[in-house]
Amino acid sequence: MSLASPPATDAPGSALQGALLVVAAGACWSLAGLFVRAMEGADAWQILVYRSAGTLIFVLGLLALRAGGSPLPAIKALGWRGPLAGAALAAAMLLFILALTKTAVFNVVMMLCTAPLMAAFLGRIFLGETVRPATVLAMLIAVVGVAVMVWAGLDLGTFSGVLLSLAPPFCFAVFTVMLRAAKVQDTLPTVAWAGLIGLIASLILVFAEGQSPVISLHDMLLALAMGSLQIGLGMLFFTAGAKRLSAAEATLLSLSEVVLAPIWVWIAFNEVPDGATLVGGGILFGAMVLQAASGLRRRRPPIGLA
């Protein structure tokens, strides 16, 4: 779920530190499926209430510590772009958890590989950014991978869940393009907006379905940990590490999320994807590696997953 980051620096000896931090960020993000599967009875919207609250509290705390006081100046500095970008990121977060309740973790996580490609496509349309031939090739490969996974979903009765899995990466891509258009270097205030908007939206949805936001202490603590550790701590690691790397390097290393997420649920809950889904996911992963590796020599604003 990597976000746009400041340009890389070439400080001696910092590349290894940056690489380790970005891999750690991906490892944090990869725990989402494990948290959701470990819930006792909370549904998607109830989980999101406390996950969003955890994200908001954690990020506000980070901003306050960094500013040595109130986090509000950093949030206000974004102007009207902050809520808009935050809304796109919040939608991605909401739809990601919803997708995890509808289909296998492997399906949802592998679809995240399409986010950089979607961002490149949207950047071309709305920002006039050049799409490199390697990116076009990666897009075509990704389409094949998505088609295989959707076809597998038809056979397994999870078609709607697989299609829903495309929504989070699209929202991540919209978020990334918004940040590029605004040339925002500091992403943390947008994550605070995402937490606030996600909290309000999930509360509305809980009450709209006639449910209560009250859940078991077990599920509440897990959801709060998701917001603070899985999202907040992951963002802290990524923003620190990506400053030391090129965009392509950061994107490639953050694929630790895609690699680790299915492993956790396989070990903990024996959730094993079928053969066709593995093939489609492998094709998607190959497209993502091609996209990242093709830019290893370029110092460009990153296209990342959110």
N, C-alpha and C positions, 0 to 999 in steps of 0.2 A: 504494500500500500504506500509506496513511496511518493513523496510530494516534490514539487519543484523546490530547488535549493539554490543557495548562493553559488556564484561561480567558484570553480575549484581553485585552490591555491597550490603552489609548487614548493611549499616549505620543505626543506630537506628532512627526511626521516618521518614525514607525516603520513605518507601514503599507506603504510601498513596499519597505522592506527585508524585511519579513515576506513580502510577495508574491513577491519575487525568490528568497528562500530556499525557499519552498514549491514554486515552479516548478522550482528546482534539485533539490529532493528528488524530485519526480516524474521529472525527467530521469534521475537516478541509478537509480531503480526501473525505468525503461523499458528498461534495458540487459540485463535478465535473458535475454530471448529471443536477443539477439545473442551473449551469452556461451555459452549452451547450443548454439546452432547452430555456434559456432566450435570446439567440442570435437572432438578427433581420434578418440577411441574410448571415452571414459568413459561409462558408462551413468548413469541417473538417480540411483541410490543412491550410486555412487562420487562423483559430482559433489556430492551432498548432504553426504557426509562432510567434504569440505574447505570447502564453502561454509559449513556450520554452524560448523566450526572457525574460519574467518575471521571470522564474525560474533561468536563468543564472544570471541576475542582482541581484536578491535577495540573491542567494547562494554566489556569489562573494563578496557581501557586508558583509555577515555573516563571511566568511573566513577572510576578511580584518580586520574586527573588532576584531575577535578572535586573529589574529596574531599581531594586532597593527601596521599593515602596508600592504604590498603587499600580496595577496592571492596566488601568484604563487608558493612559496616554498611548501605549502601544496599540491598543485596540482602536482607539479613535483615529490614529494616524492612517489607518486604511481607508477611512471615509466610507462611502456607500459601497465600495467594492468588497469590503469585509463581509457584510451580511450576505451578499450575493454569492461570493465564493464559498462562504460557510454553508449556505443552503445547498449548494451542489455537493459539497463534501458530506453534509448531513444525510442527503438523499442516498448517497453511495453507502454510507454506514448502515442506514435503515434497511435498504434493499439487500445488503450483504447478509445481515443476520436473518432476514426473512427468507432469502434463498437457501441458507443453511438448514432451515426447518423444512424445506420442500424437496431437497435432493441431496445427493452425497457430497461430502466435503470436497472430494477430489474434483467433482464437476465445477463447483463454485470457484475453487481456488485456481483451477486451470483456466477458466474463463478470464481471470484477472490478467492473463498474458496478453489479452487483446487491448488492454487499456492504452499502452504506449502507441499502438498502431492506430487506435481510434483518435488519440490526441494528435498524431501526425496528420491524419485526414482532416480533422476539425481545424487544426492550425493552418492547413493549406487553404481551406475555405474562408475562414474568418480573419486570419492574420496575414494571409499571403505568403506563408512560409514555404520554402522549397521542400518537396518530398523527394528524398534521394531514391535512386533505383533500388537499392538494397531494401529500403523500407517498403516500396511497392511490392517487391518480391515477398517480403515477410507478410504483408497484408494478404496476398494471394494464398500463401501457405496457411495462414491463420484461418482463412475462410474454409479451407479444406478440413482443418482440424475441428472447427466449430460444426461443420456439416456432419462429420463422423459422430461427434458427441450428441448432436441433436437426433440423428438417426438412431443411435443407441438408446436415447431417451424414449423414442417411440416404442421400441421393443420392450423396454423395462417399465413403461407406464409412468415415467418421470419427465415427460416431454415439457410440461409447463414449468417444472422446476429448472430444467436445463435452460429453457428460454429466459426465465427470470434471472438466471445467473449472468446473463449478458448485461442486465441493467446496471449493476454496480460499476463495472469497468467503464461503461459509457458515462456515468455520472462523474467518475474519477477523471476521465478525459476532459469533460466540460470544465471541471474544477481547475485542471492543469492549464487549459487554454485561457481561462479567466485570469489566472495568476500571470501568465505570460503577457496578456494584453495590458495588465496593470503594471507589469514589471516589478512585481512584489518580491522582495528578497527574503523577508521574514515571514514564514508561513505559520508560526505558532498562533498569532492572533486569529487567523482564519480557523484554526482548529478549535479555539475557544468559541467562536461563533457557531461552528458546527455542533459543538456540544450543547450549547444553549438551544439552538433551533431543533436539534434532535430530541432534546428533553421535552420541549413544548409539544412537538409533533407527536411523539410517542405517548405522552399523557393524553392528548386529544383522542388518539386512536384507541387507547385503552378504555376511556370512558365512552367513546362512540360505540364500542362493542359490548357495552354493559358490564365491563369487568372492573375489577379493583386493582389499583397499583400495588396493593399489599401482597407481598409474596413471602415465602419462607426465608428465614435468616440465611440459610445455606445458599439459596439462589441469589439473594440480595448481595451477599458478600462476593459471590462469584462474578456477578454482573458489574459491581463496582470495581473489582480487580481487573475485569476486561477493559473498562474505561481508563483506568489509571495506568496499569502495567502494560496491557496488550497494545493500546493505542498511544497513551501519553508517553510512557517510557520508550516505546518504539520510535515515536517522533523525536524525542530528545536525542536518542542515539543517531537517528538518520540525519537530522539537521547538523549535528556535530561532525559526523563522518563524511557526509557528502561534500563539505567544504574542502576536503583534502583530495577529492577525486574528480575525474572527468564525469560528465553526465552519463556516458555509456558505461563506464566502470561502476558507478553507483547503481545504475539500473540493473546491470548484470548481477552484481553481488547481492542486491536486495531480492533476487530470485530464491534466496534461501527460504523465503516464505512459501513459495510455490513447492519447493522440494520437501520441506519439513511438515507442512500442514497435513497432507494425507498420511504421513508416517505416524504422527501422534495418534490420530483416530484409529489407524490400523492396529497399533500396539495396544491402545487403551480399550477400544470398543470393537475390534475385529471388523471394521468397516473397509471391505476390500472392493475396489471398483472392478467391473467386468472387463473382459478383454477388449471389446470395441471402444469402451470409454478410455481405457489405457492408451489405445492407439491414437484416438483423437486428442487426448491430453498430451501425448508425446509429440504429436505434430505441432500443437499450439506452443509447447515449450520450445521446440526447435525454431519456430518463427520468432519467439521472443529472444532467444540466444542470437539468432542472426541479426535482429534489429539492434541489439546491444553491442555485439561484437563488431558490426560494421562501422560503429562510431567511436571505436576505442582510440583512434588517433585524433579525434575532433574534440575541441573544448566548446561545447554548445550548451545552451540552456536545456536542462534535462526534461525528457518526457518520462514521467514516472507513474506508478500506480498509487492511488491514494488509499 
